[in-house]
Amino acid sequence: MMKNILAGTIALTLAGSGLALAQQAQQTPDTRSSRLSAEDLAAFTDARVAALKAGLKLTAEQEKNWPAVETAIRDLAKERADRMSARRTGDNAQRPAPDAIARLRQGSDAMTARATGLKKLADAAEPLYKSLDDGQKRRFGALLRMGGRPNFPAHGRHLQRRADIAR
């Protein structure tokens, strides 16, 4: 008798969980519709720039170096948004999938573009960074790492560990 009750309970549990998963799958939005729009990305860039500036609490003298940093951050964000938009366009679906060598070349080109943008940001931020006190420098690094990443606390710790190892 106990075996029958146990078997029935297990069967009901499995059937119930299967129904719950099927129902949840039907309610999950299409991943294409849940992507961020260009307007969303622009809003997040605005928030990132505002958070960095507010977190630094710049003096009037430091404020003079801020516009170059803001422009470089916005340029990086625009380049990223453009790359994302290009990947989403419908003409990508009509082309055959690239072979391994083509993917390597595409990845290399993307890394080169990203490296160029980061170099521009570093060049623009250097005068401001040199004028910051130790607390501002610490906040600058933390706030810059946070920006643009959905899982920023873990991402920031990962980068910090890599930076510490490199020293």
Residue, then its C-alpha position, 0 to 999 in steps of 0.5 A: m500500500m505504501k509503495n502505491i502511495l509513493a509511486g502515485t505521489i512521484a507520478l503526480t509530482l513529475a506530471g505537475s512539474g512537466l506541466a509547469l515547465a511547459q506553461q512557463a515555456q509558453q509564457t517566456p518572451d521571444t528572445r528577439s523581442s526582449r533585446l534592448s532597443a537603440e533607445d534603451l541603449a542610449a538611456f543606459t549610456d546616459a545613466r552610465v555617464a551620469a553615474l560616473k560623473a556623480g560618483l567622482k564628485l569632480t572639482a571645478e578644475q577637474e571638470k574641465n577634463w570631463p567632456a573628453v571622457e564623456t565623448a569617448i564613453r559615448d563613442l564607445a557605446k555608439e560603436r557597440a550599438d552599431r555592431m549589435s545593430a549590424r548583427r541583428t539585420g535581416d541580411n545576416a540571416q540570408r548569408p551562409a554561416p561563415d566558416a571557421i577562418a572567416r569567424l576568426r577574421q571577424g573576431s579579430d576585426a571586432m577585437t581591433a575595433r574594440a581595442t581602438g575605442l578603448k585606447k581612445l577612452a584611455d587617452a581621453a581619460e588620462p588627464l582627468y585621471k591624473s588629477l583625481d585623488d586616491g578615493q576618486k581614482r578608486r571610484f573611477g575604476a569601480l564605476l567604469r568597470m560596472g558600466g555596460r554589463p548586466n552582471f556588473p558586480a561579478h564582472g568587476r571582481h573578475l577584472q580586479r582579480r585579473a588586474d591584481i594578477a598582472r601586477 
